[in-house]
Amino acid sequence: MNHFEYRDGRLFAEGVAVAEIAAAVGTPFYCYSAATLTRHYQVFAGALASLGALVCYAVKANSNIAVIRTLARLGAGADVVSEGELRRALAAGVPAEKIVFSGVGKTRPEMAFALEAGIGQFNVESAPELEALAEIAAGLGRTAPVALRVNPDVDANTHHKIATGRKEDKFGIDLALAPALYARAAALPSLKPVGIAVHIGSQLTTLDPFRAAFARVAALVRSLRAQGLTVERLDLGGGLGIVYEGESPPNPADYAAMVAETVGGLDVKLVFEPGRVLVGNAGILVTSVIFVKDTATKRFVIVDAAMNDLIRPALYDAKHNVVPAADRRNAARRAAEVVGPVCETGDVLARGAALPDDIAAGALLAIESAGAYGAAMASTYNTRLPVAEVMVNGDQFFVIRPRPDYEALISLDRLPTWLED
Ligand code: LLP
């Protein structure tokens, strides 16, 4: 459920007409609904509440501090994968102890920064990372709370670029190697092993891969305990899919039931790292039609958003539904390829979008389900201005990331002395 809907033939984000925002901000822009973010968090966290879970929002999905703070105020912690994301989470007001630091390549300065900040958990993904963290923590006189992220060798049955739990993937520690590494962590005075973490991929639309992975992790927890090791926490990652176009992902209640079934009896504190399921359908990308170009084989609707603003279709062949901001429910439709101005054939935002036959330059379109991995993955390729971001809350809206001007963008470059005039 989300709060983007037509009223009297005009697309609204909560109580604000999308066209009104476009007139004030210009296009393209991402538009997020605070009520939708809130609802998604409450449904997800609510489903897991009886299991006593900590929900750490995966900041990579949408790292605007207004989005993070909206979720943090509801009780969310944060899952971060870089010092930059950690700084954003702290700036948004997430308490340090509710922050989990994931990722295969944390640098030593990043570890030091996170230790000084006092974060709640480092998800360690390799033996050398464990040793480096121990050394840095010892140097700072700190104790690092560590979860070992394991690789359960389970195929998440999602797009191959976002599956992370197969043995050939770079993520996690082989299950068979985890006990020795956990024992090593327990033996190092600057580390405190607190638990096990797992994340097998993103946009999962069935429960079976989760079930398989969680069952393997549960077995690992039992065997660690049998060795006399203490396991207090289990971080089950993120990955729950959303509806883009016709998928039917499990709902949070079914997901929670599967969690209870697989790891419910372990007496551990559960941690989750959802990203997409919280923010994906809480955002749209609003764009204007520049030209309509009919060719012998198809119609191109050329818009002012492009692959640099939303790379998911180009990178993962992702499908995003496109709708006109002016509802033309009864208008004749024609299939169109919605493309951006970037000079690449892959700059397609949607194929086969059923848009009104008489769609014309100046029309506003909304690309749906764009709240996750949209703005966060945007670039300035083709020296296009960074996309703006807007948050709506009831009948108010606020520009939560203004579009910088060309001078600000170009002045990031510097001419070397030998090229100065
Ligand atoms: N935890 C870890 C360790 C992760 O690597 C990820 C996502 C998450 C949590 C959150 O997963 P989610 O709940 O959002 O599925 N750019 C891609 C998705 C990449 C996901 C990377 N890791 C896309 O646009 O589909």
Residues whose N, C-alpha, C, O or C-beta is under 5 A from the ligand:
A	BS01	LLP	A58 A61 S102 I162 H199 G201 S202 Q203 G237 G238 G239 L240 E273 P274 G275 R276 V277 R312 Y373
